[in-house]
Amino acid sequence: RLPDKLKNLDDLLAQAEHYANHSMRNIGRLPAMLFLIGSDGPLMFMFDSLADEKAKDDFAATARLVCIAHAATACVMALESWVKFAKPGEKFDETEPPSEAFDRRKFVILMGRSHSEAQKQRFLPILRNDNGNFFGFGEPEVPDMDEMKDLFAQLLPTYVPDGGIRQVAKAML
């Protein structure tokens, strides 16, 4: 359970970054995590491996259901990911998966959304020492983006669900 002092999206992003740092230092990786502020206060959920497309789809669907079931008003997804960016003035090559790109980089990505604020993202470059152990995060990068395409970018429903919809979501979980 998360501290009750978390009240808004910025608080949730800070908590997610704190947990990501803790996880990377202690186990060397960040399991996919969902942090949310809902009707019962702040909560966090950890998910199994995102090893393939089906697991990623299942994770996104489950995260959406969790947000509905707990009447989330803000959520942050935290996960490790290979990232590639379009070069300035060039069109992004969608045919090459980031995990296979020559110029890929490993990041912890925090994607947050709330009903009262615009979507926010933080890209934390993962720094490792010569033996491969986590050293820390580099300076957060804010890439110039005209759009972000990601399965996990739209987890929070655009409305606060009523009790009936929340019960259906809980039953589905």
C-alpha positions as a Markdown table, in Angstrom:
| # | Residue | x | y | z |
|---|---|---|---|---|
| 1 | Arg | 0.0 | 0.0 | 0.0 |
| 2 | Leu | 1.2 | 3.5 | -0.8 |
| 3 | Pro | 1.4 | 6.4 | 1.7 |
| 4 | Asp | -1.9 | 8.2 | 2.1 |
| 5 | Lys | -0.2 | 11.6 | 1.5 |
| 6 | Leu | -0.4 | 11.1 | -2.3 |
| 7 | Lys | -3.0 | 13.5 | -3.5 |
| 8 | Asn | -2.3 | 14.3 | -7.1 |
| 9 | Leu | -0.6 | 13.3 | -10.3 |
| 10 | Asp | 2.7 | 15.0 | -9.4 |
| 11 | Asp | 2.8 | 13.1 | -6.0 |
| 12 | Leu | 2.1 | 9.8 | -7.8 |
| 13 | Leu | 4.8 | 10.4 | -10.4 |
| 14 | Ala | 7.3 | 11.2 | -7.6 |
| 15 | Gln | 6.3 | 8.0 | -5.7 |
| 16 | Ala | 6.6 | 5.9 | -8.9 |
| 17 | Glu | 10.1 | 7.4 | -9.5 |
| 18 | His | 11.1 | 6.6 | -5.9 |
| 19 | Tyr | 9.9 | 3.0 | -6.2 |
| 20 | Ala | 11.6 | 2.6 | -9.6 |
| 21 | Asn | 14.9 | 3.7 | -8.1 |
| 22 | His | 14.4 | 1.4 | -5.1 |
| 23 | Ser | 13.6 | -1.6 | -7.3 |
| 24 | Met | 16.5 | -1.0 | -9.7 |
| 25 | Arg | 18.9 | -0.7 | -6.8 |
| 26 | Asn | 17.7 | -3.8 | -5.0 |
| 27 | Ile | 16.7 | -6.3 | -7.8 |
| 28 | Gly | 18.3 | -4.7 | -10.8 |
| 29 | Arg | 15.1 | -4.3 | -12.8 |
| 30 | Leu | 11.7 | -2.7 | -12.5 |
| 31 | Pro | 8.7 | -5.0 | -12.8 |
| 32 | Ala | 5.8 | -3.3 | -14.6 |
| 33 | Met | 3.9 | -1.3 | -12.0 |
| 34 | Leu | 0.6 | 0.6 | -11.9 |
| 35 | Phe | 0.2 | 3.3 | -9.3 |
| 36 | Leu | -3.2 | 4.9 | -8.8 |
| 37 | Ile | -5.2 | 7.2 | -6.6 |
| 38 | Gly | -8.7 | 5.8 | -6.3 |
| 39 | Ser | -11.7 | 5.7 | -4.1 |
| 40 | Asp | -9.8 | 3.8 | -1.4 |
| 41 | Gly | -6.7 | 6.1 | -1.6 |
| 42 | Pro | -3.4 | 5.4 | -3.3 |
| 43 | Leu | -2.7 | 1.8 | -4.4 |
| 44 | Met | 0.0 | 0.0 | -6.4 |
| 45 | Phe | -0.2 | -3.1 | -8.5 |
| 46 | Met | 2.7 | -5.2 | -9.8 |
| 47 | Phe | 2.3 | -7.3 | -12.9 |
| 48 | Asp | 4.1 | -10.4 | -14.2 |
| 49 | Ser | 6.5 | -10.4 | -17.1 |
| 50 | Leu | 5.7 | -8.5 | -20.3 |
| 51 | Ala | 7.6 | -11.1 | -22.4 |
| 52 | Asp | 5.4 | -11.1 | -25.5 |
| 53 | Glu | 2.6 | -9.2 | -27.2 |
| 54 | Lys | -0.1 | -11.2 | -25.6 |
| 55 | Ala | 1.3 | -10.5 | -22.1 |
| 56 | Lys | 1.5 | -6.8 | -22.9 |
| 57 | Asp | -2.1 | -6.8 | -24.2 |
| 58 | Asp | -3.3 | -8.6 | -21.1 |
| 59 | Phe | -1.4 | -6.2 | -18.9 |
| 60 | Ala | -2.9 | -3.2 | -20.5 |
| 61 | Ala | -6.4 | -4.6 | -20.3 |
| 62 | Thr | -6.0 | -5.6 | -16.6 |
| 63 | Ala | -4.6 | -2.2 | -15.8 |
| 64 | Arg | -7.6 | -0.5 | -17.4 |
| 65 | Leu | -9.9 | -2.8 | -15.3 |
| 66 | Val | -8.0 | -2.0 | -12.1 |
| 67 | Cys | -8.4 | 1.7 | -12.8 |
| 68 | Ile | -12.2 | 1.3 | -13.3 |
| 69 | Ala | -12.6 | -1.1 | -10.4 |
| 70 | His | -10.9 | 1.4 | -8.0 |
| 71 | Ala | -12.4 | 4.6 | -9.5 |
| 72 | Ala | -9.0 | 5.9 | -10.3 |
| 73 | Thr | -8.7 | 9.7 | -10.7 |
| 74 | Ala | -5.0 | 9.5 | -11.4 |
| 75 | Cys | -2.6 | 6.7 | -12.5 |
| 76 | Val | 1.0 | 6.2 | -13.4 |
| 77 | Met | 2.4 | 3.3 | -15.3 |
| 78 | Ala | 6.1 | 2.6 | -14.5 |
| 79 | Leu | 8.1 | 0.2 | -16.6 |
| 80 | Glu | 11.4 | -0.5 | -18.2 |
| 81 | Ser | 11.5 | -0.2 | -22.0 |
| 82 | Trp | 13.8 | 0.0 | -24.9 |
| 83 | Val | 13.2 | 3.4 | -26.6 |
| 84 | Lys | 14.1 | 4.9 | -29.9 |
| 85 | Phe | 13.4 | 8.5 | -31.0 |
| 86 | Ala | 13.0 | 10.0 | -34.4 |
| 87 | Lys | 16.0 | 12.1 | -35.3 |
| 88 | Pro | 15.3 | 15.8 | -35.7 |
| 89 | Gly | 13.8 | 16.5 | -39.1 |
| 90 | Glu | 13.3 | 12.8 | -39.9 |
| 91 | Lys | 10.1 | 10.7 | -39.8 |
| 92 | Phe | 10.0 | 8.0 | -37.1 |
| 93 | Asp | 10.5 | 4.5 | -38.6 |
| 94 | Glu | 7.6 | 2.5 | -37.3 |
| 95 | Thr | 8.7 | -0.7 | -39.0 |
| 96 | Glu | 11.7 | -1.3 | -36.7 |
| 97 | Pro | 10.8 | -2.3 | -33.1 |
| 98 | Pro | 12.7 | -0.3 | -30.5 |
| 99 | Ser | 14.1 | -3.5 | -29.0 |
| 100 | Glu | 15.8 | -4.2 | -32.3 |
| 101 | Ala | 17.0 | -0.7 | -33.2 |
| 102 | Phe | 20.7 | -0.1 | -33.4 |
| 103 | Asp | 20.4 | 3.3 | -31.6 |
| 104 | Arg | 18.0 | 2.0 | -28.9 |
| 105 | Arg | 18.4 | 3.1 | -25.3 |
| 106 | Lys | 17.0 | 1.6 | -22.1 |
| 107 | Phe | 14.8 | 3.8 | -19.9 |
| 108 | Val | 12.4 | 3.6 | -17.0 |
| 109 | Ile | 9.3 | 5.3 | -18.4 |
| 110 | Leu | 6.7 | 6.9 | -16.1 |
| 111 | Met | 3.4 | 7.7 | -17.9 |
| 112 | Gly | 0.8 | 9.5 | -15.9 |
| 113 | Arg | -2.7 | 10.8 | -16.4 |
| 114 | Ser | -5.3 | 12.3 | -14.2 |
| 115 | His | -8.8 | 13.7 | -14.7 |
| 116 | Ser | -7.7 | 17.2 | -13.7 |
| 117 | Glu | -4.3 | 17.4 | -15.5 |
| 118 | Ala | -2.9 | 16.7 | -18.9 |
| 119 | Gln | -0.9 | 13.5 | -19.5 |
| 120 | Lys | 2.7 | 13.6 | -18.2 |
| 121 | Gln | 5.7 | 11.4 | -19.0 |
| 122 | Arg | 9.1 | 11.1 | -17.5 |
| 123 | Phe | 11.9 | 9.3 | -19.4 |
| 124 | Leu | 14.6 | 8.2 | -16.9 |
| 125 | Pro | 17.8 | 6.9 | -18.7 |
| 126 | Ile | 19.1 | 3.8 | -16.9 |
| 127 | Leu | 22.8 | 4.1 | -16.1 |
| 128 | Arg | 24.8 | 1.0 | -15.4 |
| 129 | Asn | 28.4 | 0.6 | -14.3 |
| 130 | Asp | 31.0 | -1.5 | -16.1 |
| 131 | Asn | 29.8 | -4.7 | -14.5 |
| 132 | Gly | 26.2 | -4.1 | -15.6 |
| 133 | Asn | 24.8 | -3.2 | -12.2 |
| 134 | Phe | 22.4 | -0.3 | -11.9 |
| 135 | Phe | 24.2 | 2.9 | -11.1 |
| 136 | Gly | 21.3 | 5.4 | -11.1 |
| 137 | Phe | 19.2 | 7.4 | -13.5 |
| 138 | Gly | 20.6 | 10.0 | -15.8 |
| 139 | Glu | 18.9 | 13.4 | -16.1 |
| 140 | Pro | 15.3 | 12.9 | -17.0 |
| 141 | Glu | 14.8 | 13.5 | -20.7 |
| 142 | Val | 11.8 | 15.1 | -22.2 |
| 143 | Pro | 11.8 | 14.3 | -25.9 |
| 144 | Asp | 10.1 | 16.5 | -28.3 |
| 145 | Met | 7.0 | 14.5 | -29.2 |
| 146 | Asp | 4.1 | 15.3 | -31.3 |
| 147 | Glu | 2.6 | 12.0 | -30.4 |
| 148 | Met | 3.4 | 9.0 | -28.2 |
| 149 | Lys | 2.3 | 5.6 | -29.5 |
| 150 | Asp | 2.2 | 3.1 | -26.7 |
| 151 | Leu | -0.2 | 0.3 | -25.6 |
| 152 | Phe | -0.1 | 1.7 | -22.1 |
| 153 | Ala | -0.6 | 5.4 | -22.8 |
| 154 | Gln | -4.4 | 5.4 | -22.3 |
| 155 | Leu | -5.1 | 3.4 | -19.1 |
| 156 | Leu | -7.2 | 5.9 | -17.2 |
| 157 | Pro | -10.9 | 6.1 | -18.3 |
| 158 | Thr | -12.0 | 9.6 | -19.3 |
| 159 | Tyr | -14.8 | 9.5 | -16.6 |
| 160 | Val | -15.1 | 8.3 | -13.0 |
| 161 | Pro | -17.1 | 5.0 | -13.2 |
| 162 | Asp | -20.3 | 4.5 | -11.2 |
| 163 | Gly | -20.7 | 1.7 | -8.7 |
| 164 | Gly | -22.3 | -0.7 | -11.1 |
| 165 | Ile | -19.4 | -0.4 | -13.6 |
| 166 | Arg | -16.9 | -0.7 | -10.8 |
| 167 | Gln | -18.5 | -4.0 | -9.6 |
| 168 | Val | -18.4 | -5.4 | -13.1 |
| 169 | Ala | -14.7 | -4.5 | -13.4 |
| 170 | Lys | -14.0 | -6.1 | -10.0 |
| 171 | Ala | -15.8 | -9.3 | -11.1 |
| 172 | Met | -13.7 | -9.4 | -14.3 |
| 173 | Leu | -10.5 | -9.2 | -12.3 |
